Amino acid sequence: MRKDEIHTSVLHIAEACIVAARAKWIAANIREKMRDYCLSAEVTAVETHLTFEGAKATMTLAEEGLRIRVEARDLVMFHGIRILLQTTISKVASASQARTDWYAPSSSGLERSRTEVERSRTGTRL
């Protein structure tokens, strides 16, 4: 499957944000631990693309931390990838960063995720 092929029929999308100073290190460790589960892993200066059968996960480095986006056609694959990522995140990130809340994608992307992560830390919800 080509990297752009998933975009034509995506049904399930979720985003998460990990507010962390060592986002690049966390992304590299997630990629290494997910290598056995994905078809390919491509790394650029700011993004890591993990390609699965009918799905993909993109980790984007940002000033605030790491944004993760999962896209999949199949609901089982969608949740499976999220569970794998969440388990891997909890293994590589410190306890204060291990909490990762998933959200439907928004037009403001990382900014909304970062705001919602901050609100979840203080107990405030939208």
Secondary structure, 3 states (H helix, E strand, C coil): CCCCHHHHHCCEEEEEEEECCCHHHHHHHHHHHHCCCCCEEEECCCEEEEEECCEEEEEEEECCEEEEEEEECCHHHHHHHHHHHHHHHHHHCCCCCCCCCEECCCCCCHHHHHHHHHHHHHCCCC
